[in-house]
């Protein structure tokens, strides 16, 4: 179920009443999420989806949903579902909230030969391999609207300057005015040479456009991979719940039967 939007607002204009039935709530929540996604509000729909995953996992844990169909109650091979896919859930959370990294290898010309997202930085590195920190995907929502006139984009996390500005002309970065440090006796540039970019441990929250768009692409690609697994799992829970295959026991079934009056 989705709601109609009000002009350019990101909010549905219809008020949604919380349903008593959890399956109805799941269906309604996915409808709101689909609404945000349809109108290209990625960060709004992703944040709602992440909260929703915790809600559904909590409902599975306490047995509100995911119970064994009463018809298979005595079949030991049929077990109650107590959690969403644990691997997909862990990884989508690490992409969204952090931490995650890129494991990459460069050739002798320093071009990237291959890369992949990893979920631990405790990796034995071979020659020309390195680990690059990924900011949480949620922090890539720009602090301000992206202007065409600015050299960099402000994000909501701090990343190494050597990653965020690799290959950029340090003189252009100085003249842009965004990389100066204020002292009591005046202002001095944070970077004064190319080595201050490639070898510095300094952290910045203003990143180059190239870094911003590449990191967004990498993180959303990985996020969507796990999103598909979990979305299909949610859809199956809703489908089974709507078809009546989620009822827990015979007591519930018998309570719905009408007894004939004794003559």
N, C-alpha and C positions, 0 to 999 in steps of 0.2 A: 504494500500500500504506500503510495506517495501522496504528498500534499502539494497544493498549488502554491507557487511563490508569489511574493509581493514585489513587482518591479524588479529592480536590481538587487534587492535584499537577499541575503544568504539564508534567511529564516523562512520556514513554512508559515503561511498566514493563518492556517487553520490550527486550532488548539487540538492536541491529541490527548485523549483520556487514557490513563494506564489501565490495560485490561487485566482482569483477574486471572485468566488462563495464561500460563507462561508461553505456550505455543503461539497464542495470538499475539503476545508481546513480542516474541521473536519475529513473527511475520511483519508486525508493524514497524519494528526497529530497522529491519533490513529494508523496508520500504522507504523510510526516512533517509537511510544511508544511500540507497539508490538514487533518491532525489538529489542529494548533494553531488553524487558522482555524475549524474546526468548533466548538471549545470556546471561541471568542471570545478567544483570546490573540493579539490583533492584532500587538503589537510583537514578540512571539517569532517569529511566522510571517513578518513583514515582514523582520526582521533575517536570518533564515535564507534567505529568498528573495534578498535583496541579495547575500549571500555566494555563494549558488548561481549567480546570474547571472555573477559573476566566474569561477567554476569552469567553467561551460559555455563562456563566451567564450574562456577559456584553452584548453579542449579543441578548440574550433573553430579557434583560431589555429594550433595545432600539428598539426592534422589527425587527432586521435583520432576525431572525429566530423565529419559534414558533408561527407564525401568524395563524389565523383561516382560514381554507380552504374556499375559496370563495363560495363553494356550501352550506356552513353552516353559512354564514355571518349574516343572519337574525335570526338564532336560538339562543335565549338567554342562552340556556343550554350549548352551546359550547363556551368556553372562550379561549382567547389567553394564551399561556404558557409564563410566565414572569420570571420563575426561575426554576432551578433544584431543586430536593428534598431538602428542607431547612434543615431538621433534619440531613440527611446523609451528606450534605455539611458542616454543622457546626461541626459535630463530626469528620469527616475525617480531617478537618483543625486543630482541637484541637489535634488529634493524631499526625499529621505531624509537626505542628508549636508549639504545647503546648498551654495551660497546660492541663494535664489529670492526674488522680490518680488511684491507685488500692485500693479498699475498701476490706479488708480481715478480717477474723476471725480465731483465733488460738484456739486449744484445750488446756487442762491442761498440756500437754507435749510440748506445744508451736509449734506443727505441724499445718500447715495451713489446716483448714477445708473447707473453700470456699473463693473464691475471685471473683471480677468483676471490670471491668473498669468503672470509674465514671468521669463525666465531671464538677463536682464541689466538692470542699472539705468541703463545709458547710453541713456536714452530722452528725446527732446525732449518736454517737457511743455507742454501748452497751459493756458489759463486754468482754474483750479479743479481741475487734475489734480495728482496726487502719487504718489510711490512709497513703499510701506510694506514694511519688512523682514519676511520670514517666517523664523521659527526653523526649523532642520532638523526634519523630522517625527520623527526618532528622539529628539530632545530633548524632545518633547511627552509622553513617557512620564513621568508624575508621579513626583517623588522619593519621595513618601509616599502612602499610600492617601488618597483624597479624602474629607475629613470634611465633614459637612453644616454644622458650626458655624463653619467658618473663612470669612473674607471672600475670601481668595485661594488660589491653587494654585501650588505651587512646581514649576517646570519645570527642565530641564537646560541652559538657555541664558539669555543676558541680552538683554532687548529694551527698547526705549525706553519709559519710563514713560507717555509721552503716547499711545502705542498701546495699552499693556496696561491702562490705567486711564481711558481717555477717557470723560468724562461722569459719573464717580463723584464723590461728595461727599468733598472732601478732609478734612473734619472726621471723617467716619466712618473714613477710612483712617488718620488719626492715632490715634484711640481704639482701633483694632484692635490696635495695638502692633506691627505688622509693618513699619512704615516709619520707624523711629527709627535715628539714627546715634549711635554711642557715641564720646564724646570723653573726654579725661583729666579734665575738670571736670564730666562728667555726660553725659546723653543729650539729644539734640535731635531734633526731627522732621525727616525728609528733605524733607517738603513742608509749607509753611505757608500756602499760598494756592492758589486754583484755577489760577493762572498757572504754578505749579510743576509742574502736571500737563500742561497744554496746550502750554507753551513750553519745558519743560525738556529737556535732552539726557541726563539721568540714565538709567542702565540698571538694570533690576530683573529678578530671576528669580522673583518672586512676581507672578502675573498674575491679573486678575479672572476670575471664572467665565465671564462673557460672552465675553471674549477667548479663553479657553482652548477653549471649545466651538466657537466660530466658526472659530478657526484650525485645530482638529482637523478639522472638517468640510471646510474649504477644501482643506487639504493632502491628506487622505485621498481626496477626490474626484479631485484631480489625480493622485495616486499611482496610484489604481486605473485611471485612464484608460490609463496607460502599462503598468501591470501586466497588463491584458487583452491588449495587443498582444504582450508578451513571453511571457506564459503560453501563448497559442495557438501561438507560434513554438516554444516548448519542447515542447508537445504534438505538434506536427508532426514534430519531430526524433525523438521517442520512437517515434511511429507508424511513421515510415519505417525507423527502426533495427530495430524489431521485425519488420517485414515483409520485411527483408532488402534494402531499397533503399538501404542506406547502405554497402554493401561497396565497397572502393576499386578493386580491379583484378582482372584475370583471373588473376594469379598466386595470389591467395587462393582463387579459385574452383577453379583446377586442382589446388591442394594438397589440396582436399577430395575429389577424385575418386579412386576405387580402380581401379588398373590391373589388367587381367586378366593372370594369370601366363603367361609364355611357355611354350608346350608343347614 
